[in-house]
Amino acid sequence: MTSMLMAAGLIRAYGDLARQAWRKRLTNADIAAIERDTLTLLREAHASAEEFTDFEAEPAIAAAIAELRRLFDAYRAERTKD
């Protein structure tokens, strides 16, 4: 489940980043909004986990969110390098 959530989050984040980057140079505020939207998508994933009756989705969701936060942190760090 964590890998599925990661894939969904990465696809969403990459799509949003690429689409906005084609329009204009991304600001830190743009990136923060994309991060917020992506993490909201993952936080709401528990609704789709109801089909897995014996599966506790919260740990998988938390792990995927933590990984995506690290990705966004790395992205921000690369942008601020001289």
mmCIF file of the N, C-alpha and C atoms, coordinates in Angstrom:
data_MODEL
# 
_entry.id   MODEL 
# 
loop_
_atom_site.group_PDB 
_atom_site.id 
_atom_site.type_symbol 
_atom_site.label_atom_id 
_atom_site.label_alt_id 
_atom_site.label_comp_id 
_atom_site.label_asym_id 
_atom_site.label_entity_id 
_atom_site.label_seq_id 
_atom_site.pdbx_PDB_ins_code 
_atom_site.Cartn_x 
_atom_site.Cartn_y 
_atom_site.Cartn_z 
_atom_site.occupancy 
_atom_site.B_iso_or_equiv 
_atom_site.pdbx_formal_charge 
_atom_site.auth_seq_id 
_atom_site.auth_comp_id 
_atom_site.auth_asym_id 
_atom_site.auth_atom_id 
_atom_site.pdbx_PDB_model_num 
ATOM 1   N N  . MET A 1 1  ? 0.825   -1.194 0.000   1.00 0.00 ? 1  MET A N  1 
ATOM 2   C CA . MET A 1 1  ? 0.000   0.000  0.000   1.00 0.00 ? 1  MET A CA 1 
ATOM 3   C C  . MET A 1 1  ? 0.872   1.263  0.000   1.00 0.00 ? 1  MET A C  1 
ATOM 4   N N  . THR A 1 2  ? 1.974   1.226  0.759   1.00 0.00 ? 2  THR A N  1 
ATOM 5   C CA . THR A 1 2  ? 2.851   2.399  0.793   1.00 0.00 ? 2  THR A CA 1 
ATOM 6   C C  . THR A 1 2  ? 3.391   2.712  -0.596  1.00 0.00 ? 2  THR A C  1 
ATOM 7   N N  . SER A 1 3  ? 3.793   1.676  -1.327  1.00 0.00 ? 3  SER A N  1 
ATOM 8   C CA . SER A 1 3  ? 4.341   1.924  -2.667  1.00 0.00 ? 3  SER A CA 1 
ATOM 9   C C  . SER A 1 3  ? 3.273   2.467  -3.610  1.00 0.00 ? 3  SER A C  1 
ATOM 10  N N  . MET A 1 4  ? 2.036   2.017  -3.475  1.00 0.00 ? 4  MET A N  1 
ATOM 11  C CA . MET A 1 4  ? 0.957   2.559  -4.311  1.00 0.00 ? 4  MET A CA 1 
ATOM 12  C C  . MET A 1 4  ? 0.706   4.026  -3.978  1.00 0.00 ? 4  MET A C  1 
ATOM 13  N N  . LEU A 1 5  ? 0.723   4.342  -2.693  1.00 0.00 ? 5  LEU A N  1 
ATOM 14  C CA . LEU A 1 5  ? 0.527   5.733  -2.288  1.00 0.00 ? 5  LEU A CA 1 
ATOM 15  C C  . LEU A 1 5  ? 1.675   6.615  -2.746  1.00 0.00 ? 5  LEU A C  1 
ATOM 16  N N  . MET A 1 6  ? 2.890   6.087  -2.636  1.00 0.00 ? 6  MET A N  1 
ATOM 17  C CA . MET A 1 6  ? 4.059   6.842  -3.114  1.00 0.00 ? 6  MET A CA 1 
ATOM 18  C C  . MET A 1 6  ? 3.942   7.113  -4.609  1.00 0.00 ? 6  MET A C  1 
ATOM 19  N N  . ALA A 1 7  ? 3.550   6.096  -5.359  1.00 0.00 ? 7  ALA A N  1 
ATOM 20  C CA . ALA A 1 7  ? 3.400   6.274  -6.808  1.00 0.00 ? 7  ALA A CA 1 
ATOM 21  C C  . ALA A 1 7  ? 2.344   7.333  -7.108  1.00 0.00 ? 7  ALA A C  1 
ATOM 22  N N  . ALA A 1 8  ? 1.220   7.265  -6.421  1.00 0.00 ? 8  ALA A N  1 
ATOM 23  C CA . ALA A 1 8  ? 0.160   8.255  -6.636  1.00 0.00 ? 8  ALA A CA 1 
ATOM 24  C C  . ALA A 1 8  ? 0.646   9.656  -6.275  1.00 0.00 ? 8  ALA A C  1 
ATOM 25  N N  . GLY A 1 9  ? 1.357   9.764  -5.164  1.00 0.00 ? 9  GLY A N  1 
ATOM 26  C CA . GLY A 1 9  ? 1.874   11.068 -4.746  1.00 0.00 ? 9  GLY A CA 1 
ATOM 27  C C  . GLY A 1 9  ? 2.912   11.618 -5.702  1.00 0.00 ? 9  GLY A C  1 
ATOM 28  N N  . LEU A 1 10 ? 3.812   10.751 -6.154  1.00 0.00 ? 10 LEU A N  1 
ATOM 29  C CA . LEU A 1 10 ? 4.853   11.191 -7.092  1.00 0.00 ? 10 LEU A CA 1 
ATOM 30  C C  . LEU A 1 10 ? 4.258   11.621 -8.425  1.00 0.00 ? 10 LEU A C  1 
ATOM 31  N N  . ILE A 1 11 ? 3.296   10.864 -8.910  1.00 0.00 ? 11 ILE A N  1 
ATOM 32  C CA . ILE A 1 11 ? 2.648   11.219 -10.177 1.00 0.00 ? 11 ILE A CA 1 
ATOM 33  C C  . ILE A 1 11 ? 1.947   12.565 -10.039 1.00 0.00 ? 11 ILE A C  1 
ATOM 34  N N  . ARG A 1 12 ? 1.231   12.740 -8.941  1.00 0.00 ? 12 ARG A N  1 
ATOM 35  C CA . ARG A 1 12 ? 0.522   14.006 -8.713  1.00 0.00 ? 12 ARG A CA 1 
ATOM 36  C C  . ARG A 1 12 ? 1.513   15.166 -8.602  1.00 0.00 ? 12 ARG A C  1 
ATOM 37  N N  . ALA A 1 13 ? 2.544   14.992 -7.782  1.00 0.00 ? 13 ALA A N  1 
ATOM 38  C CA . ALA A 1 13 ? 3.517   16.066 -7.569  1.00 0.00 ? 13 ALA A CA 1 
ATOM 39  C C  . ALA A 1 13 ? 4.259   16.396 -8.860  1.00 0.00 ? 13 ALA A C  1 
ATOM 40  N N  . TYR A 1 14 ? 4.736   15.380 -9.562  1.00 0.00 ? 14 TYR A N  1 
ATOM 41  C CA . TYR A 1 14 ? 5.480   15.629 -10.799 1.00 0.00 ? 14 TYR A CA 1 
ATOM 42  C C  . TYR A 1 14 ? 4.594   16.327 -11.829 1.00 0.00 ? 14 TYR A C  1 
ATOM 43  N N  . GLY A 1 15 ? 3.374   15.860 -11.968 1.00 0.00 ? 15 GLY A N  1 
ATOM 44  C CA . GLY A 1 15 ? 2.461   16.481 -12.924 1.00 0.00 ? 15 GLY A CA 1 
ATOM 45  C C  . GLY A 1 15 ? 2.215   17.943 -12.608 1.00 0.00 ? 15 GLY A C  1 
ATOM 46  N N  . ASP A 1 16 ? 1.964   18.237 -11.334 1.00 0.00 ? 16 ASP A N  1 
ATOM 47  C CA . ASP A 1 16 ? 1.721   19.623 -10.931 1.00 0.00 ? 16 ASP A CA 1 
ATOM 48  C C  . ASP A 1 16 ? 2.968   20.486 -11.092 1.00 0.00 ? 16 ASP A C  1 
ATOM 49  N N  . LEU A 1 17 ? 4.119   19.947 -10.680 1.00 0.00 ? 17 LEU A N  1 
ATOM 50  C CA . LEU A 1 17 ? 5.372   20.698 -10.825 1.00 0.00 ? 17 LEU A CA 1 
ATOM 51  C C  . LEU A 1 17 ? 5.682   20.979 -12.293 1.00 0.00 ? 17 LEU A C  1 
ATOM 52  N N  . ALA A 1 18 ? 5.563   19.955 -13.130 1.00 0.00 ? 18 ALA A N  1 
ATOM 53  C CA . ALA A 1 18 ? 5.874   20.118 -14.554 1.00 0.00 ? 18 ALA A CA 1 
ATOM 54  C C  . ALA A 1 18 ? 4.911   21.096 -15.223 1.00 0.00 ? 18 ALA A C  1 
ATOM 55  N N  . ARG A 1 19 ? 3.619   20.964 -14.926 1.00 0.00 ? 19 ARG A N  1 
ATOM 56  C CA . ARG A 1 19 ? 2.623   21.836 -15.551 1.00 0.00 ? 19 ARG A CA 1 
ATOM 57  C C  . ARG A 1 19 ? 2.873   23.297 -15.180 1.00 0.00 ? 19 ARG A C  1 
ATOM 58  N N  . GLN A 1 20 ? 3.121   23.555 -13.910 1.00 0.00 ? 20 GLN A N  1 
ATOM 59  C CA . GLN A 1 20 ? 3.347   24.939 -13.499 1.00 0.00 ? 20 GLN A CA 1 
ATOM 60  C C  . GLN A 1 20 ? 4.698   25.467 -13.968 1.00 0.00 ? 20 GLN A C  1 
ATOM 61  N N  . ALA A 1 21 ? 5.703   24.601 -14.032 1.00 0.00 ? 21 ALA A N  1 
ATOM 62  C CA . ALA A 1 21 ? 7.030   25.040 -14.483 1.00 0.00 ? 21 ALA A CA 1 
ATOM 63  C C  . ALA A 1 21 ? 7.009   25.437 -15.954 1.00 0.00 ? 21 ALA A C  1 
ATOM 64  N N  . TRP A 1 22 ? 6.141   24.829 -16.741 1.00 0.00 ? 22 TRP A N  1 
ATOM 65  C CA . TRP A 1 22 ? 6.030   25.218 -18.149 1.00 0.00 ? 22 TRP A CA 1 
ATOM 66  C C  . TRP A 1 22 ? 5.451   26.617 -18.283 1.00 0.00 ? 22 TRP A C  1 
ATOM 67  N N  . ARG A 1 23 ? 4.620   27.006 -17.328 1.00 0.00 ? 23 ARG A N  1 
ATOM 68  C CA . ARG A 1 23 ? 3.974   28.314 -17.382 1.00 0.00 ? 23 ARG A CA 1 
ATOM 69  C C  . ARG A 1 23 ? 4.877   29.440 -16.902 1.00 0.00 ? 23 ARG A C  1 
ATOM 70  N N  . LYS A 1 24 ? 5.620   29.156 -15.826 1.00 0.00 ? 24 LYS A N  1 
ATOM 71  C CA . LYS A 1 24 ? 6.440   30.212 -15.221 1.00 0.00 ? 24 LYS A CA 1 
ATOM 72  C C  . LYS A 1 24 ? 7.473   29.568 -14.309 1.00 0.00 ? 24 LYS A C  1 
ATOM 73  N N  . ARG A 1 25 ? 8.408   30.373 -13.871 1.00 0.00 ? 25 ARG A N  1 
ATOM 74  C CA . ARG A 1 25 ? 9.392   29.891 -12.900 1.00 0.00 ? 25 ARG A CA 1 
ATOM 75  C C  . ARG A 1 25 ? 8.674   29.666 -11.575 1.00 0.00 ? 25 ARG A C  1 
ATOM 76  N N  . LEU A 1 26 ? 8.887   28.503 -10.994 1.00 0.00 ? 26 LEU A N  1 
ATOM 77  C CA . LEU A 1 26 ? 8.217   28.169 -9.744  1.00 0.00 ? 26 LEU A CA 1 
ATOM 78  C C  . LEU A 1 26 ? 8.823   28.936 -8.573  1.00 0.00 ? 26 LEU A C  1 
ATOM 79  N N  . THR A 1 27 ? 7.966   29.421 -7.722  1.00 0.00 ? 27 THR A N  1 
ATOM 80  C CA . THR A 1 27 ? 8.408   30.055 -6.485  1.00 0.00 ? 27 THR A CA 1 
ATOM 81  C C  . THR A 1 27 ? 8.313   29.030 -5.357  1.00 0.00 ? 27 THR A C  1 
ATOM 82  N N  . ASN A 1 28 ? 8.907   29.359 -4.228  1.00 0.00 ? 28 ASN A N  1 
ATOM 83  C CA . ASN A 1 28 ? 8.786   28.475 -3.074  1.00 0.00 ? 28 ASN A CA 1 
ATOM 84  C C  . ASN A 1 28 ? 7.327   28.331 -2.644  1.00 0.00 ? 28 ASN A C  1 
ATOM 85  N N  . ALA A 1 29 ? 6.544   29.378 -2.810  1.00 0.00 ? 29 ALA A N  1 
ATOM 86  C CA . ALA A 1 29 ? 5.118   29.311 -2.478  1.00 0.00 ? 29 ALA A CA 1 
ATOM 87  C C  . ALA A 1 29 ? 4.392   28.334 -3.400  1.00 0.00 ? 29 ALA A C  1 
ATOM 88  N N  . ASP A 1 30 ? 4.754   28.334 -4.690  1.00 0.00 ? 30 ASP A N  1 
ATOM 89  C CA . ASP A 1 30 ? 4.162   27.380 -5.632  1.00 0.00 ? 30 ASP A CA 1 
ATOM 90  C C  . ASP A 1 30 ? 4.468   25.947 -5.211  1.00 0.00 ? 30 ASP A C  1 
ATOM 91  N N  . ILE A 1 31 ? 5.718   25.712 -4.856  1.00 0.00 ? 31 ILE A N  1 
ATOM 92  C CA . ILE A 1 31 ? 6.143   24.367 -4.458  1.00 0.00 ? 31 ILE A CA 1 
ATOM 93  C C  . ILE A 1 31 ? 5.444   23.955 -3.170  1.00 0.00 ? 31 ILE A C  1 
ATOM 94  N N  . ALA A 1 32 ? 5.310   24.882 -2.236  1.00 0.00 ? 32 ALA A N  1 
ATOM 95  C CA . ALA A 1 32 ? 4.622   24.581 -0.976  1.00 0.00 ? 32 ALA A CA 1 
ATOM 96  C C  . ALA A 1 32 ? 3.159   24.226 -1.226  1.00 0.00 ? 32 ALA A C  1 
ATOM 97  N N  . ALA A 1 33 ? 2.515   24.924 -2.150  1.00 0.00 ? 33 ALA A N  1 
ATOM 98  C CA . ALA A 1 33 ? 1.119   24.622 -2.470  1.00 0.00 ? 33 ALA A CA 1 
ATOM 99  C C  . ALA A 1 33 ? 0.995   23.240 -3.107  1.00 0.00 ? 33 ALA A C  1 
ATOM 100 N N  . ILE A 1 34 ? 1.917   22.896 -3.986  1.00 0.00 ? 34 ILE A N  1 
ATOM 101 C CA . ILE A 1 34 ? 1.904   21.571 -4.610  1.00 0.00 ? 34 ILE A CA 1 
ATOM 102 C C  . ILE A 1 34 ? 2.141   20.499 -3.551  1.00 0.00 ? 34 ILE A C  1 
ATOM 103 N N  . GLU A 1 35 ? 3.078   20.747 -2.658  1.00 0.00 ? 35 GLU A N  1 
ATOM 104 C CA . GLU A 1 35 ? 3.333   19.793 -1.571  1.00 0.00 ? 35 GLU A CA 1 
ATOM 105 C C  . GLU A 1 35 ? 2.078   19.616 -0.720  1.00 0.00 ? 35 GLU A C  1 
ATOM 106 N N  . ARG A 1 36 ? 1.452   20.710 -0.346  1.00 0.00 ? 36 ARG A N  1 
ATOM 107 C CA . ARG A 1 36 ? 0.246   20.657 0.481   1.00 0.00 ? 36 ARG A CA 1 
ATOM 108 C C  . ARG A 1 36 ? -0.862  19.862 -0.212  1.00 0.00 ? 36 ARG A C  1 
ATOM 109 N N  . ASP A 1 37 ? -1.076  20.119 -1.502  1.00 0.00 ? 37 ASP A N  1 
ATOM 110 C CA . ASP A 1 37 ? -2.112  19.400 -2.242  1.00 0.00 ? 37 ASP A CA 1 
ATOM 111 C C  . ASP A 1 37 ? -1.801  17.914 -2.352  1.00 0.00 ? 37 ASP A C  1 
ATOM 112 N N  . THR A 1 38 ? -0.538  17.585 -2.580  1.00 0.00 ? 38 THR A N  1 
ATOM 113 C CA . THR A 1 38 ? -0.129  16.186 -2.702  1.00 0.00 ? 38 THR A CA 1 
ATOM 114 C C  . THR A 1 38 ? -0.318  15.451 -1.382  1.00 0.00 ? 38 THR A C  1 
ATOM 115 N N  . LEU A 1 39 ? 0.096   16.075 -0.290  1.00 0.00 ? 39 LEU A N  1 
ATOM 116 C CA . LEU A 1 39 ? -0.042  15.432 1.016   1.00 0.00 ? 39 LEU A CA 1 
ATOM 117 C C  . LEU A 1 39 ? -1.505  15.313 1.428   1.00 0.00 ? 39 LEU A C  1 
ATOM 118 N N  . THR A 1 40 ? -2.333  16.275 1.042   1.00 0.00 ? 40 THR A N  1 
ATOM 119 C CA . THR A 1 40 ? -3.769  16.175 1.306   1.00 0.00 ? 40 THR A CA 1 
ATOM 120 C C  . THR A 1 40 ? -4.355  14.980 0.571   1.00 0.00 ? 40 THR A C  1 
ATOM 121 N N  . LEU A 1 41 ? -3.935  14.783 -0.666  1.00 0.00 ? 41 LEU A N  1 
ATOM 122 C CA . LEU A 1 41 ? -4.377  13.619 -1.438  1.00 0.00 ? 41 LEU A CA 1 
ATOM 123 C C  . LEU A 1 41 ? -4.063  12.334 -0.678  1.00 0.00 ? 41 LEU A C  1 
ATOM 124 N N  . LEU A 1 42 ? -2.870  12.240 -0.132  1.00 0.00 ? 42 LEU A N  1 
ATOM 125 C CA . LEU A 1 42 ? -2.478  11.029 0.585   1.00 0.00 ? 42 LEU A CA 1 
ATOM 126 C C  . LEU A 1 42 ? -3.217  10.886 1.910   1.00 0.00 ? 42 LEU A C  1 
ATOM 127 N N  . ARG A 1 43 ? -3.431  11.993 2.601   1.00 0.00 ? 43 ARG A N  1 
ATOM 128 C CA . ARG A 1 43 ? -4.154  11.913 3.878   1.00 0.00 ? 43 ARG A CA 1 
ATOM 129 C C  . ARG A 1 43 ? -5.577  11.403 3.679   1.00 0.00 ? 43 ARG A C  1 
ATOM 130 N N  . GLU A 1 44 ? -6.146  11.676 2.527   1.00 0.00 ? 44 GLU A N  1 
ATOM 131 C CA . GLU A 1 44 ? -7.509  11.238 2.238   1.00 0.00 ? 44 GLU A CA 1 
ATOM 132 C C  . GLU A 1 44 ? -7.561  9.830  1.653   1.00 0.00 ? 44 GLU A C  1 
ATOM 133 N N  . ALA A 1 45 ? -6.422  9.188  1.551   1.00 0.00 ? 45 ALA A N  1 
ATOM 134 C CA . ALA A 1 45 ? -6.366  7.852  0.947   1.00 0.00 ? 45 ALA A CA 1 
ATOM 135 C C  . ALA A 1 45 ? -7.052  6.793  1.789   1.00 0.00 ? 45 ALA A C  1 
ATOM 136 N N  . HIS A 1 46 ? -7.244  7.059  3.071   1.00 0.00 ? 46 HIS A N  1 
ATOM 137 C CA . HIS A 1 46 ? -7.882  6.056  3.922   1.00 0.00 ? 46 HIS A CA 1 
ATOM 138 C C  . HIS A 1 46 ? -9.281  5.714  3.435   1.00 0.00 ? 46 HIS A C  1 
ATOM 139 N N  . ALA A 1 47 ? -9.938  6.631  2.744   1.00 0.00 ? 47 ALA A N  1 
ATOM 140 C CA . ALA A 1 47 ? -11.274 6.353  2.219   1.00 0.00 ? 47 ALA A CA 1 
ATOM 141 C C  . ALA A 1 47 ? -11.246 5.239  1.183   1.00 0.00 ? 47 ALA A C  1 
ATOM 142 N N  . SER A 1 48 ? -10.199 5.191  0.374   1.00 0.00 ? 48 SER A N  1 
ATOM 143 C CA . SER A 1 48 ? -10.111 4.132  -0.634  1.00 0.00 ? 48 SER A CA 1 
ATOM 144 C C  . SER A 1 48 ? -9.593  2.828  -0.050  1.00 0.00 ? 48 SER A C  1 
ATOM 145 N N  . ALA A 1 49 ? -9.064  2.863  1.158   1.00 0.00 ? 49 ALA A N  1 
ATOM 146 C CA . ALA A 1 49 ? -8.532  1.648  1.779   1.00 0.00 ? 49 ALA A CA 1 
ATOM 147 C C  . ALA A 1 49 ? -9.630  0.786  2.383   1.00 0.00 ? 49 ALA A C  1 
ATOM 148 N N  . GLU A 1 50 ? -10.870 1.245  2.371   1.00 0.00 ? 50 GLU A N  1 
ATOM 149 C CA . GLU A 1 50 ? -11.969 0.471  2.944   1.00 0.00 ? 50 GLU A CA 1 
ATOM 150 C C  . GLU A 1 50 ? -12.179 -0.856 2.228   1.00 0.00 ? 50 GLU A C  1 
ATOM 151 N N  . GLU A 1 51 ? -11.747 -0.948 0.982   1.00 0.00 ? 51 GLU A N  1 
ATOM 152 C CA . GLU A 1 51 ? -11.901 -2.210 0.260   1.00 0.00 ? 51 GLU A CA 1 
ATOM 153 C C  . GLU A 1 51 ? -10.972 -3.286 0.804   1.00 0.00 ? 51 GLU A C  1 
ATOM 154 N N  . PHE A 1 52 ? -9.934  -2.882 1.549   1.00 0.00 ? 52 PHE A N  1 
ATOM 155 C CA . PHE A 1 52 ? -9.043  -3.835 2.203   1.00 0.00 ? 52 PHE A CA 1 
ATOM 156 C C  . PHE A 1 52 ? -9.500  -3.948 3.656   1.00 0.00 ? 52 PHE A C  1 
ATOM 157 N N  . THR A 1 53 ? -10.408 -4.856 3.927   1.00 0.00 ? 53 THR A N  1 
ATOM 158 C CA . THR A 1 53 ? -11.066 -4.901 5.234   1.00 0.00 ? 53 THR A CA 1 
ATOM 159 C C  . THR A 1 53 ? -10.124 -5.240 6.382   1.00 0.00 ? 53 THR A C  1 
ATOM 160 N N  . ASP A 1 54 ? -9.093  -6.013 6.144   1.00 0.00 ? 54 ASP A N  1 
ATOM 161 C CA . ASP A 1 54 ? -8.178  -6.412 7.216   1.00 0.00 ? 54 ASP A CA 1 
ATOM 162 C C  . ASP A 1 54 ? -6.870  -5.638 7.176   1.00 0.00 ? 54 ASP A C  1 
ATOM 163 N N  . PHE A 1 55 ? -6.876  -4.481 6.564   1.00 0.00 ? 55 PHE A N  1 
ATOM 164 C CA . PHE A 1 55 ? -5.643  -3.724 6.393   1.00 0.00 ? 55 PHE A CA 1 
ATOM 165 C C  . PHE A 1 55 ? -5.734  -2.399 7.131   1.00 0.00 ? 55 PHE A C  1 
ATOM 166 N N  . GLU A 1 56 ? -4.740  -2.116 7.933   1.00 0.00 ? 56 GLU A N  1 
ATOM 167 C CA . GLU A 1 56 ? -4.656  -0.836 8.634   1.00 0.00 ? 56 GLU A CA 1 
ATOM 168 C C  . GLU A 1 56 ? -3.884  0.137  7.744   1.00 0.00 ? 56 GLU A C  1 
ATOM 169 N N  . ALA A 1 57 ? -4.573  1.112  7.185   1.00 0.00 ? 57 ALA A N  1 
ATOM 170 C CA . ALA A 1 57 ? -3.977  2.006  6.191   1.00 0.00 ? 57 ALA A CA 1 
ATOM 171 C C  . ALA A 1 57 ? -3.129  3.116  6.797   1.00 0.00 ? 57 ALA A C  1 
ATOM 172 N N  . GLU A 1 58 ? -3.399  3.496  8.024   1.00 0.00 ? 58 GLU A N  1 
ATOM 173 C CA . GLU A 1 58 ? -2.718  4.660  8.603   1.00 0.00 ? 58 GLU A CA 1 
ATOM 174 C C  . GLU A 1 58 ? -1.192  4.562  8.596   1.00 0.00 ? 58 GLU A C  1 
ATOM 175 N N  . PRO A 1 59 ? -0.584  3.425  8.963   1.00 0.00 ? 59 PRO A N  1 
ATOM 176 C CA . PRO A 1 59 ? 0.885   3.359  8.898   1.00 0.00 ? 59 PRO A CA 1 
ATOM 177 C C  . PRO A 1 59 ? 1.427   3.525  7.476   1.00 0.00 ? 59 PRO A C  1 
ATOM 178 N N  . ALA A 1 60 ? 0.739   2.967  6.495   1.00 0.00 ? 60 ALA A N  1 
ATOM 179 C CA . ALA A 1 60 ? 1.177   3.105  5.103   1.00 0.00 ? 60 ALA A CA 1 
ATOM 180 C C  . ALA A 1 60 ? 1.048   4.549  4.644   1.00 0.00 ? 60 ALA A C  1 
ATOM 181 N N  . ILE A 1 61 ? -0.030  5.194  5.022   1.00 0.00 ? 61 ILE A N  1 
ATOM 182 C CA . ILE A 1 61 ? -0.231  6.599  4.662   1.00 0.00 ? 61 ILE A CA 1 
ATOM 183 C C  . ILE A 1 61 ? 0.847   7.461  5.311   1.00 0.00 ? 61 ILE A C  1 
ATOM 184 N N  . ALA A 1 62 ? 1.120   7.221  6.588   1.00 0.00 ? 62 ALA A N  1 
ATOM 185 C CA . ALA A 1 62 ? 2.149   7.991  7.299   1.00 0.00 ? 62 ALA A CA 1 
ATOM 186 C C  . ALA A 1 62 ? 3.524   7.793  6.668   1.00 0.00 ? 62 ALA A C  1 
ATOM 187 N N  . ALA A 1 63 ? 3.843   6.565  6.280   1.00 0.00 ? 63 ALA A N  1 
ATOM 188 C CA . ALA A 1 63 ? 5.143   6.291  5.651   1.00 0.00 ? 63 ALA A CA 1 
ATOM 189 C C  . ALA A 1 63 ? 5.258   6.996  4.304   1.00 0.00 ? 63 ALA A C  1 
ATOM 190 N N  . ALA A 1 64 ? 4.197   6.963  3.510   1.00 0.00 ? 64 ALA A N  1 
ATOM 191 C CA . ALA A 1 64 ? 4.219   7.625  2.200   1.00 0.00 ? 64 ALA A CA 1 
ATOM 192 C C  . ALA A 1 64 ? 4.345   9.136  2.360   1.00 0.00 ? 64 ALA A C  1 
ATOM 193 N N  . ILE A 1 65 ? 3.631   9.699  3.325   1.00 0.00 ? 65 ILE A N  1 
ATOM 194 C CA . ILE A 1 65 ? 3.721   11.140 3.573   1.00 0.00 ? 65 ILE A CA 1 
ATOM 195 C C  . ILE A 1 65 ? 5.137   11.520 3.994   1.00 0.00 ? 65 ILE A C  1 
ATOM 196 N N  . ALA A 1 66 ? 5.739   10.720 4.867   1.00 0.00 ? 66 ALA A N  1 
ATOM 197 C CA . ALA A 1 66 ? 7.109   11.004 5.318   1.00 0.00 ? 66 ALA A CA 1 
ATOM 198 C C  . ALA A 1 66 ? 8.088   10.972 4.148   1.00 0.00 ? 66 ALA A C  1 
ATOM 199 N N  . GLU A 1 67 ? 7.949   9.988  3.266   1.00 0.00 ? 67 GLU A N  1 
ATOM 200 C CA . GLU A 1 67 ? 8.836   9.893  2.100   1.00 0.00 ? 67 GLU A CA 1 
ATOM 201 C C  . GLU A 1 67 ? 8.653   11.083 1.169   1.00 0.00 ? 67 GLU A C  1 
ATOM 202 N N  . LEU A 1 68 ? 7.420   11.457 0.913   1.00 0.00 ? 68 LEU A N  1 
ATOM 203 C CA . LEU A 1 68 ? 7.177   12.593 0.019   1.00 0.00 ? 68 LEU A CA 1 
ATOM 204 C C  . LEU A 1 68 ? 7.652   13.904 0.638   1.00 0.00 ? 68 LEU A C  1 
ATOM 205 N N  . ARG A 1 69 ? 7.538   14.035 1.947   1.00 0.00 ? 69 ARG A N  1 
ATOM 206 C CA . ARG A 1 69 ? 8.075   15.238 2.596   1.00 0.00 ? 69 ARG A CA 1 
ATOM 207 C C  . ARG A 1 69 ? 9.583   15.310 2.405   1.00 0.00 ? 69 ARG A C  1 
ATOM 208 N N  . ARG A 1 70 ? 10.267  14.161 2.524   1.00 0.00 ? 70 ARG A N  1 
ATOM 209 C CA . ARG A 1 70 ? 11.716  14.140 2.293   1.00 0.00 ? 70 ARG A CA 1 
ATOM 210 C C  . ARG A 1 70 ? 12.032  14.535 0.852   1.00 0.00 ? 70 ARG A C  1 
ATOM 211 N N  . LEU A 1 71 ? 11.227  14.084 -0.084  1.00 0.00 ? 71 LEU A N  1 
ATOM 212 C CA . LEU A 1 71 ? 11.421  14.439 -1.486  1.00 0.00 ? 71 LEU A CA 1 
ATOM 213 C C  . LEU A 1 71 ? 11.279  15.949 -1.681  1.00 0.00 ? 71 LEU A C  1 
ATOM 214 N N  . PHE A 1 72 ? 10.230  16.532 -1.137  1.00 0.00 ? 72 PHE A N  1 
ATOM 215 C CA . PHE A 1 72 ? 10.038  17.975 -1.273  1.00 0.00 ? 72 PHE A CA 1 
ATOM 216 C C  . PHE A 1 72 ? 11.137  18.748 -0.554  1.00 0.00 ? 72 PHE A C  1 
ATOM 217 N N  . ASP A 1 73 ? 11.587  18.254 0.597   1.00 0.00 ? 73 ASP A N  1 
ATOM 218 C CA . ASP A 1 73 ? 12.702  18.907 1.302   1.00 0.00 ? 73 ASP A CA 1 
ATOM 219 C C  . ASP A 1 73 ? 13.963  18.905 0.436   1.00 0.00 ? 73 ASP A C  1 
ATOM 220 N N  . ALA A 1 74 ? 14.242  17.773 -0.200  1.00 0.00 ? 74 ALA A N  1 
ATOM 221 C CA . ALA A 1 74 ? 15.419  17.672 -1.076  1.00 0.00 ? 74 ALA A CA 1 
ATOM 222 C C  . ALA A 1 74 ? 15.271  18.603 -2.276  1.00 0.00 ? 74 ALA A C  1 
ATOM 223 N N  . TYR A 1 75 ? 14.077  18.680 -2.823  1.00 0.00 ? 75 TYR A N  1 
ATOM 224 C CA . TYR A 1 75 ? 13.824  19.556 -3.966  1.00 0.00 ? 75 TYR A CA 1 
ATOM 225 C C  . TYR A 1 75 ? 14.082  21.014 -3.580  1.00 0.00 ? 75 TYR A C  1 
ATOM 226 N N  . ARG A 1 76 ? 13.570  21.409 -2.412  1.00 0.00 ? 76 ARG A N  1 
ATOM 227 C CA . ARG A 1 76 ? 13.788  22.786 -1.948  1.00 0.00 ? 76 ARG A CA 1 
ATOM 228 C C  . ARG A 1 76 ? 15.267  23.049 -1.691  1.00 0.00 ? 76 ARG A C  1 
ATOM 229 N N  . ALA A 1 77 ? 15.954  22.085 -1.107  1.00 0.00 ? 77 ALA A N  1 
ATOM 230 C CA . ALA A 1 77 ? 17.383  22.252 -0.818  1.00 0.00 ? 77 ALA A CA 1 
ATOM 231 C C  . ALA A 1 77 ? 18.186  22.433 -2.103  1.00 0.00 ? 77 ALA A C  1 
ATOM 232 N N  . GLU A 1 78 ? 17.858  21.690 -3.136  1.00 0.00 ? 78 GLU A N  1 
ATOM 233 C CA . GLU A 1 78 ? 18.556  21.821 -4.419  1.00 0.00 ? 78 GLU A CA 1 
ATOM 234 C C  . GLU A 1 78 ? 18.302  23.184 -5.048  1.00 0.00 ? 78 GLU A C  1 
ATOM 235 N N  . ARG A 1 79 ? 17.114  23.700 -4.885  1.00 0.00 ? 79 ARG A N  1 
ATOM 236 C CA . ARG A 1 79 ? 16.787  25.008 -5.472  1.00 0.00 ? 79 ARG A CA 1 
ATOM 237 C C  . ARG A 1 79 ? 17.564  26.131 -4.815  1.00 0.00 ? 79 ARG A C  1 
ATOM 238 N N  . THR A 1 80 ? 17.925  25.966 -3.546  1.00 0.00 ? 80 THR A N  1 
ATOM 239 C CA . THR A 1 80 ? 18.584  27.056 -2.832  1.00 0.00 ? 80 THR A CA 1 
ATOM 240 C C  . THR A 1 80 ? 20.099  26.958 -2.862  1.00 0.00 ? 80 THR A C  1 
ATOM 241 N N  . LYS A 1 81 ? 20.649  25.921 -3.502  1.00 0.00 ? 81 LYS A N  1 
ATOM 242 C CA . LYS A 1 81 ? 22.106  25.804 -3.612  1.00 0.00 ? 81 LYS A CA 1 
ATOM 243 C C  . LYS A 1 81 ? 22.651  26.890 -4.528  1.00 0.00 ? 81 LYS A C  1 
ATOM 244 N N  . ASP A 1 82 ? 23.849  27.349 -4.226  1.00 0.00 ? 82 ASP A N  1 
ATOM 245 C CA . ASP A 1 82 ? 24.499  28.360 -5.092  1.00 0.00 ? 82 ASP A CA 1 
ATOM 246 C C  . ASP A 1 82 ? 25.295  27.708 -6.178  1.00 0.00 ? 82 ASP A C  1 
# 
